[in-house]
Amino acid sequence: MKKLFIYTLTLTALFGAGCKKFLNEDVKGALLGADALKSQAGLEAALTGAYAGWQSSFNTGFIHATAIGATMGGDDVTTHKASNKADFREFDQFNVSATNQRTQALYAGCYKAIQGANNIIANYKNTTGDAATITAIAGEAYFVRAVSYYWLVRLYGKIPLITDPNFNESQLTMKSSEAADIYKLIEADLAAAEGMVPDTKRDPGRPNKGSVKAYLADVYLTEAGWPLKQTAKYAQAAAKAKEVIDGKATWGFQLLDTYAQVWANDPTANGTAETVFQISTSKSSGPTTSANYGWSAMPGEEGGWDDFFSELKFYKTFPPGPRKDATFDTLFTQSNGTKVFYAQSQTQHPYYRKYYIKGNEGNYQSSVPESMMRYAYVLTVYAEAEARATGTPDQLAYDCINAIRKRAGLPVLNGLSGAAFANAVVQERAWEFAAERTRWFDLVRLEMVESANANKDPNDLQPIGTITKAKYVFPLPYSETSVNPNL
């Protein structure tokens, strides 16, 4: 059996969170070759390994604060001015170094997922077992590869495009591919997954057909903006998002009645009906415990780690109502029972209540799943894309955004021009998905990073130097460029 290996995973010194020590990932024995994949059980095991790149606590992927840190260039999230948050501050101040261990962790986690997906995609046609299940597994592999590359291309721009599961020497000298080529693969992979995954999720942490369509709609929306600026993709984004809306009953998606229900964060619930796609976690399994909720999002007064919290201007301009009440925490309770208002706290910032754990708010381990996309997001994709594609929002576009606003306790929108409506949707998305890793990507594709970071509150972290388009993406990790200068 050939040794399957991607060099990106061999040199990665990965990070801890809070006061946790650094971890080194041992990938020996983690990968499966063609012989092992001849059985359905082997194929399923390989898929589990691919997902593992996304869900390693304090290591790689998304179930810790790293992905939120990577989007701190937006205007909704910031971090501690001192303490051990240097890597986080680099993101917020547009000064990301190639040795930033948070960005290395995202990079390595996504490529680990890609490697596992490549292995499945290359071998599933030779697997013996139930044909429908094998097809579903392969469809999930295409989805995992697409979503991994989607995160990577948005964060780094030019990246290595690897589809071969077998290591070869050329990978040590290969050049990065252009973003346009990465997006072509993403589209192709999602199209393949769309035709292969079933209508019903095989379990809550997997995609169904509606999940894939939702991601494809989001990809089209992104391609319509910077840097590709393929504006014809707005119509495709609207059409694909409408497919999700029209088929929501088939795929089990709905907008919950209240915003508080969305963020109940019940570790026993394993997600909600508003979840389009999630990464499931387990407190009973150390490597897959959710560490993005609880202490990471809590103030020092309550024993938290102060990893991330709200920017002041964002909080102060956030419209009042039940959504704001469920989003933020502004009164902190110390261990002696003393109440401290955020303005008198150590950081002098509001925190995100939406990341507190139900029934055990002071902890860093839970089984709260990591929501990667909500149905409400799909509604905003349709609303914005339809308005930009046609120049005039249709009734469905108004219905989509007004459903979100009504739940937030805000008046409905009506009578807007296409441009004004689209801009209103983008702002509504900022409030609805505060600290959910979406605002930064909106600002980038719409070339609004500079304006959003102008006139910050004096008590927020300020950009270092001038913000340019070059700072819309991060440098590739030093662990990669030191081995292969061609990157």
N, C-alpha and C positions, 0 to 999 in steps of 0.2 A: 504494500500500500504506500502510495506516495505521501511524503510529509507535506501537509497543507499548512501554509504559513504566510502571514502578511507582515512585512517588516515594521509596519506602524505599531504593532503591538509588542514588539520586543524591547523597546527602549523607553517605554512610557513610565515615568515615575509619577504615580497618581496621588491625588490629594486626600486629605481628611477634611472634616467639617467641624466647626466650633473648635474644640480643643483636641480633636481626634488626631492621632498620628498619621503620617503618610503611609500609604499601602502600595505594595508592588504586586502587580498582577502576574500570576503564573499561568501561562496558557497551555502548558504541556498537557496533552490528553484531552483538551477541550474540543478538538475538532475531529470531524468524522470524514473518512474517505469514501470512495465509491463503493467499496465492498460493504461497508457498514450500512450504506444507504440502500442496499438492495431489499431490505425489509421495511415494512411500514413503520415498525417500532423504531428502527434506526432513523428513518426520515423524520419522525415526530421528535425524536431526541435532538436531532440536528436543528430543528426549528426552535426548540426550547433554548438551545445554545445561542441561536441568533438573537432571540428576545433578550437574553441575558446581557448583551451589550448595552441595552437600554436601562437595565434595572439592577445595578450593583450599588448598594448603599455606600456612600462616602468613597466612591470609586469611579465608575463610568456611568454615563447615561443621564437619566432625568429624575430619579427619585430622591433628589437632594437639591440644594439651592443653586447649583452651578448654572442650570439653564436660565433661571431667573437672573442670576448675576450677569450672564452673557448678554442680556437684553436691558441692562441698566442704562444704556445710552438713550433710552426713551425718557419721557418726562414723568413716568408714574412711579418708579422705584429707585431707591438709593440705598446706601449702606453707611456703616459707622465711619466717622472721620478718622478714627485711630484704631486701636485694638489690633486684632490679627486679620483684618479684612483687606489687606493690600491688594490681593488679586481682584476682589470685587471693586475696589476703588478705581483700578485701572480701566475697567469697563465704563464706569460712570463718568470718568474724566477724560475719556478718549485717548488713553495712553497705554493701550494694551501691548504688552511685550510678548516676544516669541517664547519666553520661558514661563508665562502665566500658566500655572498648573490647573486652573479651572478650565481654560480653553483646551488644554491638552486632554483633559478628561472627557470632554464632549467629543473631541476629535477621535480619540481612541475608542470610545464606546460606540460611536456610529460606524467606524470601520470594522469593529469586531462584529457588529450586527450584519454589515455588508458581507463580510467574509463568510459567515454562516449561511446567509441567503444565497450567495454565489454557489456554495457547495450543493445546496438543495436544487437550485435552478439547473445546474449542470447535470444532475444525476436522477431527478425524480422520474423521468420517463423509463428508467430501468428498474424501478421499484415494484415489488410484488405485493399486492394487498387489495383492499377495497378501492376501486377506481375513484369514487366520489371523494373519499377521504384524502387520497393522494393528491387529487386535483386541488382540494381545499388547502392542503399543506403548501403546495407549490404556489398557490395564489397568495397565501400569507407571506411567503418568502419574497415574492415580487413586491408586495406592499411594504415589507420591512426594508428592503433595499431602497425603494423609492423614497420613503419617509426619511431614512437615514441620509441619503444624498440631498434631499430637500433641505434638511437642517444644515448640512455641511456647505452647500453652495450659497445659502443665504448668509452664513456666518463668515465664510472665507473667500467666496468668489471663485477663483481658480483653484482647483483641487485635483488630486490624482483620480482618474476614472478607472476603477478596477472591477472587472467582471469575471476574470478568470479565477477559479478557486485554487489553482495550483500556483505555488510560488515559482517564479523564474527570475533569473539574474537581471533581466531587463527592468524589473520593477525597482531595482536599486539605482537606476539612472533615468527612469521615465520622467517626463515633464508633466506639469499640471495641465488639465484640460480647461478649455474656455467654459464659462458659465452656460453659454447657449448649448453646448454639447451635453453638459450634465443635465440640463432641463429636458433635452430630447430623450435621454434614458429614463428620467423620472416619468415623463408622460407615457412612454412605452410600457414601463413596468406597471404603472397604475392601470393602464388600459388592459394589460394582461390579467392583473389581479381582479379587475372589475368583472371579467368573464369567468373567473375561476372560484372566487370565494362565495359561500352560500348566502342566502338572505338572512339566515339566523346565525348569530355569533356562536362559534363552537364553545366559547365560554366568555365571560365579561371582558377579559383582557385581550380579546382578539377582534379583528375587524369583521364586519359583514359587508355585503355589497354596497349598502348605503354609506358605510364608513369610507370605502374606497372612492365612491363618487364625490363625497364631501371633500376629500383631500385633493382630488383632481380639480374640483371647482376652485379651491384655494390656490393651487399651483397656477391655473390659468390667470387668476386675479393678479398674482405676483408677477407673472411673465408680462402682463400688460404695463407694468410700471418699470422703474429703474432696476437693473441696468438694461434689460432687453428692450423695453418699451414697445412690445408687440401689442399695440392697442386693440387689434382685432380680437385678442383673447378675452376682452371684456364680455363680448357676446357669448363666447364659449363658457366663461365662468358663470354667467347668469343662467345659461341653459342647463349646465350640469348641476348647479345648486337647485334649480327648479325640479330636477329629477328627484333630488333628495327630499325636497318639500312635498312633492306630490306622492312620494312613496314612503313617507314617514311612518305610516301605520304598519306597512310591511316590515320595516326595519326596526320598529320599536322606539322611534325617537319622538320626543315631545318637549315643549316648553313647560317647565314646571310652574305651578301656580304662584309661588313666591320665590324671591331670591334667596331667602334664608334656607329654603329647602334644598337649593342647589348646593349650599355650603354647610349642610348639616355635619359633614365630615364624620359620619358614623362608620367606624372601622368594621362593623359587622354587616354593613349594607352592600359592600362591593359595588359601588357606583349607583347612578340614578338613571332614569329614563331620558334625561337630557344629555347623557354622555354619548357622543358619537364614537369616540375611541378613547380608551384609557390603558394605562399600564397598571396591571394588578400588582399588589404588594402583599407581603405577609410578615407580620411581626414575629411569628414563630420560626421564620427562616431568616437568620441574620443577614445574609447577603441581599435579601430582597425586602427588608423592612423599609417602610416609607420614612424618610428623614427630612422631607420638605415641609412637613407640618409640625406644629408644636414649637419646640425651643428655637428652631431656626428662624421662625417668624415672630418671636416674642421678645419683649424688652428685657434688659438686664434687671429691672426692678422685679420682674416675675421669674427670674432665673433663666431667662432666654439668652440666646446667642447673638442677637442683634445683627443677623446676617443681612436681612433686607426689611425695608419699611417704606412708607410713602414719602415722596417728595412733598414739600410743604405747599407749593403753589398748586400742585395737582389736587391735594386734599382740600385746600381752601376754595377752589373753583368747582369742586365736585358738587353737583346739584343735590340738595337735601332730599330725604325720603327714605323709604325702607331699604333701598339698595345701598345707600350710603351707610345706614345703620348696620347692615349686615357685612359691609366691606371692611370697615375700619374699627379699631379699638383705640380709644383716646384716654381712658381712665385705667390706670394700672394699679394692681393690688400687691403691695409688698408682703413679705413673709410675716410681718408683724401686724398685718391687717390695715396698714396705712394706705390711703388712696392717693395716687399721684397723677395729676393731669399731665398730658403729654408735654405741654409747654414748659413744665417744671421738671421733666424727666431728664435722664442722663443724655439722651440724644436729642431731646426736644422735638420729636417727630411722632406722628400717629403711626400705628402699626396695622398690619392686615389681619383683621379678625377672621377673614375668610380662610386663613390657614391655621386656625386653632383646631385642636382635636376635641371632638365631642366626648365629654365625660372624663377627660384626662388632658386638660389643656397644657399641662406642664410636662412634656416628655419629648423625646426625639425619635421614638420608635412607635410605629403604628401600622395598621393594615389599611389605612385610608388609601384608595387607589389614586394614581396620578392622572388627572384628566388631561388629555392631550388635545381634544376638540369637543366643544359642546354644540348642541343643535342650535342654540341662539347664535352661534358664530355663523352657521350656514345661512341663517336668515339675513345677517348683515352682508354676507358675500353676495347673495342675490340682490339685495336692495342697492348696494353700491354699484355692482357690475352692470345691472340693468339700466340704472340711471346714466352711467358713463357710456354705455354702448348705444343707447337710443337718444340720449339728450333730454329725455323726459321720463320721470319715474312713473311706472304704471301702478294700478291699484294694488297689485300683489306686493310691489316694493314698499308701498306705504303700509300695507297690512303687516309686513314683516317687521319693519322698524318700530311701528306703533305698538305691536304686541310686546316688544321689549320695553318700550317706554312706559306703557301702562303698568306693567309689572313693577317698574321702578318708581311708580307714583308720579310720573311726569306727563304733561299735556301732549296730545298727539301732534304730529307734524302734518301740514297740509299746504297746498298751493305754492310749493317751492320750485324754482328752476332746477334743471337737471344737475348743474354744477353745485348749487347751494344744497340740494338734497344729498348729493354724494358726500359733500364735506360734512354735512350734519351726521351722516351715517358713520363716517370715520371718527368723529368726535364721540358719538354714542358708543362705538366699539371700544374706545379708550376707557370710558367709564364702566361699561358692562364687563370688560375683561381686564380690569386693573390688576396688575401683577401676574397676569396669566400668560406672559411671554408673547403677546401679540402686538403691543403698541410699538415696540422697536421696529418690527418688520413693516408695519404700516408706514412709519416715518421714513424708512429707507426707500421703499418702493415709490413713495410719493415725493421724495426728495425734500422732506420737511424736517430733517434732523437738525439742521442749523436753526431754523426758526423756533422749533420746540424747545431747544436748549438755550435760547436767548432770554435774558431778563429773569434768570432763576432767582428764587428767594436767596438772600444773602447767607442764610443759615444752611443752604444745601451745598453739596460739593459742586465746584465750578469746573468747566472744561479746562484742560491744560492745553494751551495753544489754540490755534484756529481749527475749527472743524472743517474738513474738506471731504470730498468724495472718497479719497483714499482711506479715510477713517470709517467709512461705512462697512468695511470688512476688516477682519483680523489677520495678522500675520500667521502663516502656518507655524505650528509648534516647532521649536528648535530641535526637538527630538527627531523630527523628520528631515528638516533642511540640513542638519549636521551630517546626516547619513547620505542624503542625496541633494547636493547643491543645485541640481537641475530644477528642483521644486521652487 
